[in-house]
Amino acid sequence: MSAPTHLSPGAIFAKDFRIVRPLRAGGMGAVYIAEQISTGKQRALKLMAAELVDKPEVRERFVREAKVAANIESDHVVETVTAGVDDATGAPYLVMELLRGEELADAVERCGPMPLGDVAEILSQVGHALEQAHAQGVVHRDLKPENIFLAASKRREVPFTAKILDFGIAKLVADGLQKTGTQPLGSPLFMSPEQTDRKGKIGPPTDVWALGLIAFYVLTGKSYWTEAEDGSLAGLLREICVDPIVFASARSKEKGIDGKLPVGFDAWFARCVDRDVDARFRDAGEAVRAFAELVQGAPMERKFVLKTSTIDPSSAVVATAALGSARTALLDSTGVAPLTRIGDGTGAAAAVVREPTGSIDFAPQKRGFGLYAVVGIAAVALGGGGIYLATRAPPSSPSAAGYASGAPQAQPLSSATADSGSRPATSAAGALPTPVAPTDAKCPAGMVYHPTGKTFIGSKTLPDYSGANVDGTRKVELSSFCLDVTEVTVRAYEACVQDATCERTPDDVNFKGLTADARKRKLYVGFCNARKPDRVDHPINCVSFDLAAAYCKSKNARLPTETEWEYAARGPVQHDYPWGDEAPDEKRLNAAGTEYQKWEQATGGGGKTMFEGDDGWSGTAPVGQYPAGKSGFGVYDLAGNVWEWTADQYGAHAAGEFKDPQGPATGTERVIRGGAFNGWDPAWANPAWRYRYAPGTYSHAVGFRCAADAIGEPRLK
């Protein structure tokens, strides 16, 4: 008994499938159109190549392919009808639904960029399939436009149904393959950095990386990478793993395409293709929901639809596969027109139609770097060095930072800690590098662009026990602006002092509610970061409003208004936290975790915490240590680490609608935002929470960052 090498039309296979014709062949086997005798429906029959049947690892993959796809509960994954081993021949086989339509890559190649409405529809459908897969611990690992098929829709109101193909190389996150040094899989143009490392951290964010690149591709009609056209593989991998990832809008202009990306796409895209796996959207579901929020209210034009063709299904066949492709589904455009731009006068014929000749022409289409090929890269030498990615586990925390009762403020660890000079968690060893803002012509270096937007300021649900006036009745529209990607560091501030441009910060603390206990005051002073060699990348603190404002002015910048600050941290949809709506935890911000609890319990307190976890830093942390807590625009530490001065005088928010609102013209206090390393109340990490200090205050728990008007863009009138 041996597996068949070829099935002829009319042959009966596995007792229930009559072969209609072959469609394609590849490294894993062949795909046929077959009629299921018991139902009368045409199906896609995939048969393992005869020379592979006796290889256990290949048989295992073939079976896994069937199980993986069959267990994903989504209309947007190709349906597996049945699978098994044929009794007569011993050949493993899969039977899947027969798709009629075309690949997304073909649609974009023929018709150019897609309008926003169609892109949003595709991402929504693809996102549903990936979200269901990710919930089961399944990662696709080879998501690309060639693996997204646009099939004729069964619903009147939907112009097409997107289906994800090739779950055959999907990775079960729980299967432990990464521990064995398994070869990573993927296609170069959509491969994530971790896929270039044999022991890379493969997970749902791996698919998110590809999803971001796909969105750019369908919106612009071009690959994001500059090496995509006639470049080298080594150059491409350098782009993926080493070179700065510029804003999507800037790359689009470089490629001669402008105006195709929606407002806010830069921030969404940057979060998809962050090289830090933990800083990306956690899974595809989160990514596509964020995209839907991004385009909410934008014109959702749709121009594409699949039309039924008049082609005789028996007289033509489409050959779009490449040899070696391990597809899970039949791609059959026979009898259905390709995705057609409405009103463009194109005919109903399929994009690539070949007359049957007894054998199928499998001439692959070239889209750069052999996109159909599945590649494994253990290490790639670039300029004499290897590319690899390293992730940092949070450093183990020493004793914890404290928190004084009453107004938001911080306490140090203990008299022994401060007096000995062994200050809390100040060593930069093991720390992540200081983030660098993507270069943008609209912003000064080190700043992130925030486009013009509308939102509501405040919250109706936050507690107001401190008189913070956080009601959500203030509708605002903001001009575009730029904001520092991180809080101003000790290094940056002291460089300004060395230039005799900025005034030195005091070696003292002075804030509302400061205890008269000299011993405690000394402990607070121990948290001031200036002139501490091991804290040069920590935020400058113990700095007054006036000193902060003077520093920003010296940089041709300013302090942000509190409205700009809140918009930057919450986005237009008013998230509960900079990273979204999930509760704070030790991976997202530097606040009071178990390290604080240990300290307070050791000193006889109750040990309140914001979360049950150790965030790795008992005092302030170097800026940018929590990429998972970045804002949607890509700004770090807008919750935790230190409170931040804003430009506004403190006062009650007036109800109504405002453009670029400022605080009251007069007042005795300035607004601070964002919480600090010692805060135990989650409300303080909510960007809508307001607190205030007198401008002459200098506290170990307060720092700042600068803002600026966007370059070359007018302010609202």
C-alpha positions in Angstrom: 0.0 0.0 0.0 1.5 3.3 -1.1 0.3 6.9 -1.3 -0.7 8.0 -4.7 1.5 10.4 -6.6 -1.3 11.8 -8.8 -5.1 11.6 -8.8 -6.9 11.7 -12.2 -10.2 13.4 -12.8 -13.0 11.0 -12.0 -11.0 9.0 -9.4 -12.7 8.3 -6.1 -10.6 9.1 -3.0 -11.4 8.1 0.6 -14.8 6.7 -0.6 -16.5 10.1 -0.6 -14.5 12.4 -2.9 -14.6 12.4 -6.7 -11.6 14.3 -8.2 -12.7 17.1 -10.5 -9.2 18.4 -11.4 -5.8 19.2 -9.9 -5.3 22.8 -8.8 -1.8 23.0 -7.5 1.2 21.1 -6.1 3.8 22.1 -3.6 6.4 20.8 -1.2 3.8 19.2 1.1 1.7 17.6 -1.5 -1.1 18.5 -4.0 -4.4 20.2 -3.9 -7.4 19.1 -5.9 -10.9 20.2 -6.6 -13.1 17.3 -5.5 -16.8 16.7 -5.3 -18.0 15.4 -2.0 -20.3 12.6 -3.1 -22.3 12.6 0.1 -23.2 16.3 -0.1 -22.7 17.1 -3.8 -20.5 20.1 -2.8 -17.2 20.9 -4.3 -14.3 20.9 -1.8 -10.6 21.4 -1.6 -8.7 18.1 -1.1 -5.2 18.4 0.1 -3.1 15.2 -0.2 0.4 14.7 1.3 3.2 14.1 -1.2 4.0 10.4 -1.5 7.7 10.9 -0.7 6.8 12.5 2.7 4.3 9.9 4.0 6.9 7.9 5.7 8.4 10.9 7.6 6.9 11.0 11.1 7.6 14.7 11.6 5.9 15.7 8.3 2.9 13.5 9.1 2.7 15.2 12.5 2.7 18.6 11.0 0.1 17.6 8.4 -2.2 16.4 11.2 -1.5 19.4 13.4 -2.4 21.7 10.5 -5.9 20.1 10.4 -6.4 20.4 14.1 -5.1 23.9 14.5 -7.3 25.4 11.8 -10.4 23.3 12.8 -10.3 24.5 16.4 -10.3 28.2 15.7 -13.9 29.3 16.0 -14.1 32.0 13.3 -15.8 32.5 10.0 -12.5 34.0 8.9 -10.4 30.9 9.0 -10.7 28.3 6.2 -13.1 25.6 7.4 -11.7 22.1 7.7 -14.4 19.7 6.6 -12.7 16.5 7.5 -9.2 14.9 7.8 -7.8 11.5 8.1 -5.7 8.7 6.6 -7.1 6.9 3.5 -7.6 3.2 4.2 -6.8 2.2 0.6 -3.6 4.1 0.1 -2.4 5.1 3.6 -2.2 8.8 2.5 -3.0 11.5 5.0 -5.4 14.1 3.7 -7.3 17.3 4.5 -10.6 18.4 3.1 -11.5 22.0 3.3 -14.0 24.5 2.0 -13.5 25.6 -1.6 -12.8 29.4 -1.7 -13.5 31.5 -4.7 -12.0 34.9 -5.0 -8.4 36.2 -4.8 -5.5 36.9 -2.5 -5.3 40.3 -0.8 -1.8 40.7 -2.3 -3.2 40.2 -5.8 -6.0 42.7 -5.2 -3.6 45.4 -4.1 -1.1 44.7 -6.9 -3.8 45.1 -9.5 -5.9 47.9 -8.0 -3.5 49.9 -5.9 -4.2 51.3 -2.4 -7.5 50.4 -0.8 -9.8 53.0 0.7 -10.1 53.2 4.5 -13.5 51.5 4.7 -12.3 48.4 2.9 -9.1 48.3 5.0 -11.1 48.6 8.2 -13.4 45.8 7.1 -10.4 43.5 6.3 -8.7 44.2 9.6 -11.9 43.6 11.5 -12.4 40.2 9.9 -8.8 39.1 10.0 -8.6 40.4 13.6 -11.5 38.2 14.6 -9.8 35.1 13.3 -6.5 36.0 15.0 -8.1 36.9 18.3 -9.8 33.5 18.4 -6.5 31.8 17.5 -4.5 33.8 20.1 -7.1 32.9 22.8 -6.3 29.3 22.2 -2.5 29.9 22.3 -2.1 29.6 18.5 0.2 32.1 16.7 0.1 32.1 12.9 3.7 33.3 12.4 3.4 33.8 8.7 0.7 36.4 8.3 1.1 38.4 5.0 -1.2 39.6 2.2 -0.6 36.3 0.3 -2.1 34.5 3.3 -5.3 36.6 3.5 -7.9 35.5 0.9 -10.8 37.7 -0.1 -13.7 35.3 -0.9 -17.1 35.9 -2.2 -19.4 36.9 0.7 -22.5 35.0 1.7 -23.9 38.1 3.3 -25.6 40.8 1.3 -24.2 43.7 3.3 -20.6 42.6 3.2 -18.7 42.9 -0.1 -16.2 40.1 0.7 -15.2 37.6 3.4 -11.6 37.7 4.5 -10.1 34.3 5.3 -6.7 33.6 6.8 -4.7 30.8 5.2 -1.7 28.7 6.2 -2.3 28.0 9.8 -0.2 24.9 8.9 2.9 26.6 10.3 1.1 28.1 13.3 2.9 27.8 16.6 1.2 26.6 19.7 2.5 29.0 22.3 2.2 26.3 25.0 4.1 23.6 23.1 7.5 24.5 24.3 9.1 24.6 20.9 11.0 27.8 21.6 12.9 25.9 24.4 14.3 23.5 21.9 15.8 26.1 19.6 13.3 25.3 16.8 13.9 27.2 13.6 11.7 30.3 13.4 9.4 30.5 10.5 8.0 33.5 8.6 8.2 35.5 5.4 10.9 38.2 5.3 8.8 41.3 4.5 6.4 40.6 7.4 8.8 38.8 9.8 9.2 40.2 13.3 12.6 40.8 14.9 12.0 37.9 17.3 11.6 35.6 14.4 15.2 36.2 13.4 16.3 34.7 16.7 16.2 30.9 17.2 15.1 31.5 20.7 13.0 34.5 20.1 9.9 35.2 22.2 7.1 34.1 19.7 3.6 35.0 20.8 0.5 36.9 19.7 2.5 40.1 19.4 4.4 38.4 16.6 1.2 38.4 14.5 0.5 42.0 15.6 3.8 43.1 14.0 2.7 41.6 10.7 -0.8 43.1 11.0 0.7 46.6 11.3 2.8 46.1 8.2 -0.2 44.7 6.3 -2.3 47.7 7.2 0.4 50.0 5.8 0.7 47.9 2.7 -3.0 47.9 1.9 -3.4 51.6 2.6 -0.5 52.7 0.5 0.0 49.8 -2.0 3.7 49.6 -0.9 5.7 47.7 1.5 6.9 49.7 4.5 10.6 48.6 4.1 12.9 50.6 1.9 14.7 47.4 0.9 11.5 45.7 -0.3 12.1 46.6 -3.9 15.3 45.3 -5.4 17.0 45.3 -2.0 19.1 42.6 -0.3 17.9 40.2 2.4 20.7 41.4 4.7 19.6 45.0 4.1 16.0 44.1 4.9 16.9 42.3 8.1 19.0 45.3 9.2 15.9 47.4 8.7 13.8 45.0 10.7 16.2 44.5 13.6 18.5 47.5 13.8 17.7 50.7 11.9 15.3 53.3 13.4 11.7 52.6 12.6 10.5 55.9 11.2 6.9 57.1 11.4 4.6 55.4 8.9 3.6 58.8 7.5 7.2 59.7 6.9 7.9 56.4 5.1 4.8 56.9 3.0 6.1 60.3 1.8 9.5 58.8 1.1 7.8 56.3 -1.3 5.9 59.1 -3.0 2.5 58.3 -1.4 0.8 60.9 0.7 -2.6 61.3 2.2 -3.4 57.6 2.4 -2.9 57.1 6.1 -5.6 58.1 8.6 -4.9 60.6 11.3 -3.3 58.9 14.3 -2.0 56.0 12.2 1.6 56.7 13.1 1.0 56.0 16.8 -1.0 52.8 16.1 1.5 51.5 13.6 4.4 52.3 16.0 2.8 50.2 18.7 2.4 47.3 16.3 6.0 47.3 15.1 7.7 48.1 18.4 10.8 45.9 18.6 10.0 45.3 22.2 7.5 42.4 22.1 5.9 43.5 25.5 5.3 47.0 24.2 3.1 46.0 21.3 -0.6 45.4 21.4 -1.0 42.2 23.4 -2.9 40.4 20.6 -4.6 41.1 17.3 -7.9 41.7 19.0 -6.6 44.6 20.9 -4.8 45.9 17.8 -7.9 45.9 15.6 -10.1 47.4 18.2 -7.6 50.2 18.6 -7.6 50.7 14.8 -11.4 50.8 14.8 -11.2 53.6 17.5 -8.6 55.4 15.5 -10.8 55.6 12.3 -14.1 56.2 14.2 -15.7 59.2 12.6 -13.4 59.2 9.5 -15.0 58.9 6.0 -15.3 55.1 5.5 -15.3 54.9 1.7 -15.5 51.5 0.1 -14.7 50.8 -3.5 -14.1 47.1 -3.8 -16.5 44.2 -4.3 -16.3 40.6 -5.5 -18.5 40.0 -8.6 -19.7 36.6 -9.9 -18.2 35.9 -13.2 -19.6 34.4 -16.3 -16.6 32.2 -16.9 -17.4 28.5 -17.4 -16.0 26.8 -14.3 -14.9 23.8 -16.5 -12.8 25.8 -18.9 -10.3 27.8 -16.9 -8.1 27.4 -13.9 -6.1 30.0 -11.9 -2.6 29.1 -10.9 -1.3 31.6 -8.3 0.6 29.2 -6.0 4.4 28.8 -5.7 6.2 25.5 -5.3 6.9 24.8 -1.7 4.0 26.7 -0.3 2.2 24.8 2.5 -1.3 26.1 2.0 -4.3 25.0 4.0 -6.9 26.0 1.5 -7.7 26.0 -2.2 -7.4 29.4 -3.9 -9.8 29.1 -6.8 -10.8 32.2 -8.7 -12.7 30.2 -11.3 -16.2 31.5 -11.8 -15.7 34.6 -9.7 -14.2 37.9 -10.7 -11.3 39.2 -8.7 -11.8 42.0 -6.2 -13.0 44.8 -8.5 -12.9 48.5 -7.9 -16.5 49.6 -8.2 -17.2 51.6 -11.4 -13.7 51.1 -12.9 -15.1 49.3 -16.0 -13.0 46.1 -15.4 -14.4 42.9 -16.8 -15.5 39.9 -15.0 -12.6 37.7 -15.9 -10.2 36.4 -13.2 -6.9 38.1 -12.7 -4.8 35.2 -13.8 -6.5 32.6 -16.0 -4.8 29.7 -17.8 -6.3 27.2 -20.1 -6.0 23.6 -18.8 -3.2 21.7 -20.5 -3.1 18.5 -18.5 -0.5 19.9 -16.1 -0.7 23.2 -14.2 1.8 26.0 -14.7 3.0 26.9 -11.2 4.9 30.1 -12.2 5.2 32.0 -8.9 4.6 35.7 -8.9 7.6 37.8 -7.8 6.9 40.2 -4.9 10.4 40.6 -3.6 12.5 38.3 -1.4 10.5 35.2 -2.4 7.5 36.1 -0.3 6.0 32.7 -0.8 9.0 31.0 0.7 9.0 29.9 4.3 12.3 30.9 5.8 14.2 30.1 9.0 16.9 32.4 10.2 19.1 31.5 13.1 21.4 34.4 12.8 22.3 36.9 10.1 25.7 38.6 10.0 25.4 42.3 9.3 28.6 44.3 9.1 30.5 41.5 10.9 28.0 41.1 13.7 25.0 39.0 14.3 21.5 40.2 14.8 19.8 39.1 18.0 17.2 40.4 20.4 17.5 40.5 24.1 14.7 41.1 26.6 15.3 42.3 30.2 13.6 40.8 33.1 12.9 43.5 35.7 15.7 43.8 38.1 15.0 42.4 41.5 13.9 45.2 43.8 15.5 46.1 47.0 13.5 47.5 49.8 10.5 49.5 48.9 9.5 53.1 48.6 7.0 54.4 51.0 4.0 56.6 50.8 2.9 59.3 53.3 -0.8 59.5 54.1 -2.8 62.4 52.8 -1.9 64.2 49.6 0.0 62.3 46.9 3.7 62.3 48.0 6.5 59.8 48.6 8.5 58.4 51.5 11.9 56.8 51.2 12.7 53.3 52.5 14.2 53.7 55.9 16.7 55.8 57.7 19.4 53.2 57.2 18.8 53.2 53.4 19.1 57.0 53.0 21.7 57.6 55.6 24.1 55.0 54.2 23.8 56.5 50.7 22.7 53.1 49.3 19.7 54.7 47.7 16.8 52.6 46.3 17.1 50.9 43.0 19.3 53.5 41.4 21.7 51.3 39.5 21.3 51.4 35.7 22.7 47.8 35.4 20.2 45.7 33.5 18.0 48.7 32.7 16.5 49.2 29.3 18.1 51.9 27.1 16.5 55.3 27.2 13.9 55.5 24.4 14.5 57.7 21.4 11.6 59.4 19.8 11.1 58.5 16.1 12.3 61.3 13.8 9.5 63.5 12.6 9.9 66.7 10.6 6.9 68.2 12.5 8.7 67.9 15.9 11.9 68.8 17.6 14.3 65.9 18.3 13.1 63.8 21.2 9.5 64.6 20.8 6.5 62.6 19.5 3.9 64.2 17.2 0.3 64.4 18.3 -2.2 65.3 15.6 -5.1 67.7 15.9 -7.9 65.9 17.8 -11.1 66.2 19.8 -11.9 64.6 23.1 -13.6 65.1 26.5 -11.5 66.1 29.4 -12.0 64.6 32.8 -14.0 61.7 34.2 -17.3 61.3 35.8 -16.3 58.1 37.6 -13.1 59.0 39.4 -13.4 59.8 43.1 -13.2 63.5 44.0 -12.1 63.2 47.6 -9.2 65.6 47.1 -11.2 68.2 45.3 -9.6 67.4 42.0 -12.6 68.5 39.8 -12.4 65.6 37.4 -15.9 65.9 35.9 -16.2 64.8 32.3 -18.2 67.7 30.8 -15.5 69.6 29.0 -15.3 69.0 25.3 -12.1 70.2 23.7 -10.4 70.4 20.3 -6.6 70.6 20.2 -4.1 71.9 17.7 -1.4 69.5 16.8 1.6 69.5 19.2 4.7 67.6 20.2 5.6 66.1 23.5 8.8 64.7 25.0 8.9 60.9 24.5 10.2 60.6 28.2 10.3 62.7 31.3 13.3 65.1 31.3 16.3 63.2 32.7 18.9 64.1 35.2 21.5 63.9 32.4 19.6 66.4 30.2 18.8 68.8 33.0 22.3 68.9 34.4 23.7 69.5 30.9 21.6 72.6 30.9 23.1 73.6 34.3 26.6 73.0 33.0 25.9 75.5 30.2 24.9 78.0 32.8 21.5 78.1 31.1 19.5 76.4 33.9 19.4 76.9 37.6 20.6 74.0 39.8 17.8 72.1 41.6 17.9 72.2 45.4 19.2 69.4 47.6 16.0 69.6 49.6 12.3 69.0 49.4 9.5 71.5 50.1 5.9 70.6 49.5 2.4 70.9 51.0 2.0 68.5 53.9 5.7 68.0 54.5 6.3 66.6 57.9 8.2 68.6 60.5 10.1 65.5 61.5 13.7 66.2 60.5 14.5 62.5 60.2 11.7 62.0 57.7 12.6 65.1 55.7 16.2 63.8 55.4 14.7 60.5 54.0 12.7 62.4 51.4 15.8 64.3 50.3 17.5 61.0 49.7 15.1 60.4 46.8 16.3 63.6 44.9 18.1 62.4 41.8 20.3 65.3 40.8 24.0 64.9 41.1 23.7 61.1 41.7 26.0 59.4 39.1 23.8 56.2 39.2 20.7 58.2 38.4 21.6 60.1 35.3 18.8 58.4 33.2 16.2 58.8 36.0 13.8 61.7 35.8 14.9 65.0 37.3 12.9 65.6 40.4 12.9 67.9 43.4 12.4 70.6 40.8 10.0 73.6 41.1 7.5 74.7 38.4 9.6 77.8 37.6 12.8 75.7 37.1 10.9 73.2 34.9 9.4 76.0 32.8 12.8 77.7 32.4 14.4 74.5 31.2 11.7 74.0 28.5 12.1 77.6 27.4 15.8 77.1 27.0 14.9 74.3 24.5 12.5 76.5 22.6 9.7 74.5 24.1 7.2 74.9 26.9 5.4 72.9 29.6 2.3 71.2 28.2 -1.1 72.4 29.0 -3.0 70.0 31.2 -5.4 69.4 28.3 -2.6 68.5 26.0 -1.1 66.2 28.7 -4.4 64.4 29.2 -5.0 64.0 25.5 -1.5 62.6 25.0 -2.1 60.1 27.8 -5.7 59.1 27.1 -6.1 59.5 23.4 -9.4 60.7 21.8 -11.4 57.8 23.2 -10.6 58.7 26.9 -8.9 55.5 28.0 -8.6 54.8 31.7 -4.8 54.6 31.5 -2.1 55.6 28.9 -1.9 51.9 27.7 -5.7 51.3 27.5 -8.3 50.2 30.0 -6.5 47.3 31.6 -5.8 47.7 35.3 -2.3 48.9 36.3 0.4 46.2 37.0 4.1 45.9 37.5 4.8 45.7 33.8 3.1 49.0 32.9 4.3 51.5 35.4 6.5 52.3 38.4 4.1 52.7 41.3 3.6 51.1 44.8 3.8 47.3 44.3 4.8 44.6 46.7 8.2 46.4 47.2 6.3 49.3 48.8 4.2 46.9 50.9 7.2 45.2 52.3 8.6 48.6 53.4 5.4 49.8 55.0 4.8 46.6 56.8 8.4 46.7 58.1 7.8 50.2 59.5 4.4 49.3 61.1 2.1 50.5 58.4 -0.8 48.8 56.5 1.1 48.2 53.2 -1.3 49.6 50.6 -0.4 48.7 47.0 -1.7 49.6 43.5 -1.0 46.1 42.3 0.3 42.7 43.5 3.7 42.6 41.9 7.2 44.1 42.1 7.8 46.7 39.4 11.6 46.4 39.8 12.4 49.9 41.1 11.7 51.1 44.7 12.4 54.7 44.0 12.2 56.4 40.6 13.2 54.2 37.6 15.3 55.2 34.6 12.9 56.7 32.0 11.3 54.3 29.5 11.5 51.1 31.6 7.8 50.2 31.0 7.2 49.9 27.3 4.0 48.0 27.9 2.7 51.2 29.6 3.3 53.5 26.6 0.5 55.7 25.4 -1.1 55.1 22.1 1.0 57.9 20.6 4.2 56.2 21.8 5.0 58.3 24.9 6.5 56.7 28.0 5.8 57.0 31.8 2.7 59.1 31.6 1.6 57.1 34.6 3.9 56.5 37.5 7.6 57.3 38.1 7.0 61.0 38.9 4.1 63.4 38.8 4.6 66.0 36.0 4.2 69.8 36.1 1.8 71.2 33.5 1.5 74.9 32.4 -2.0 75.5 33.8 -3.0 77.3 36.9 -5.3 75.1 39.0 -9.0 75.9 38.9 -12.3 74.2 38.4 -13.1 73.1 34.9 -15.8 75.1 33.2 -18.4 73.1 31.2 -18.7 73.7 27.5 -16.7 73.3 24.3 -13.2 74.8 23.9 -10.3 75.0 21.5 -6.8 74.8 23.0 -8.0 75.7 26.5 -5.7 77.2 29.0 -6.0 77.3 32.7 -7.2 80.3 34.7 -5.3 83.5 34.2 -4.4 83.7 37.9 -4.0 81.3 40.7 -1.7 80.0 43.5 -1.2 76.5 42.4 -0.2 74.6 39.2 -1.6 71.3 38.0 0.4 68.1 38.2 -0.5 64.9 36.5 0.3 61.2 36.2 1.1 59.8 39.7 4.5 58.7 41.0 6.6 55.7 41.9 5.0 55.5 45.4 1.3 55.8 44.5 -1.1 53.1 45.7 -4.4 54.4 44.4 -5.1 53.4 40.8 -7.0 56.7 40.4 -3.7 58.6 40.5 -2.5 56.7 37.4 -5.6 57.7 35.5 -4.7 60.6 33.2 -7.9 62.4 34.1 -6.8 62.7 37.7 -5.7 66.2 38.7 -3.6 67.3 41.6 -1.8 70.6 42.3 1.2 72.1 44.0 2.3 75.7 44.6 4.8 76.6 41.9 7.6 77.0 44.4 7.2 73.4 45.5 10.0 70.9 44.9 9.2 67.3 45.7 11.0 64.0 45.2 7.8 62.7 43.6 7.5 65.5 40.9 9.3 66.0 37.6 8.3 67.2 34.2 8.5 66.9 30.4 8.3 69.6 27.7 6.0 70.2 24.8 6.1 72.3 21.6 3.8 73.4 18.8 4.0 71.2 15.7 6.4 72.7 13.2 4.8 74.2 10.1 1.2 73.5 11.3 -1.1 76.4 12.2 -2.9 76.6 15.5 -6.7 76.3 15.6 -8.7 79.5 15.4 
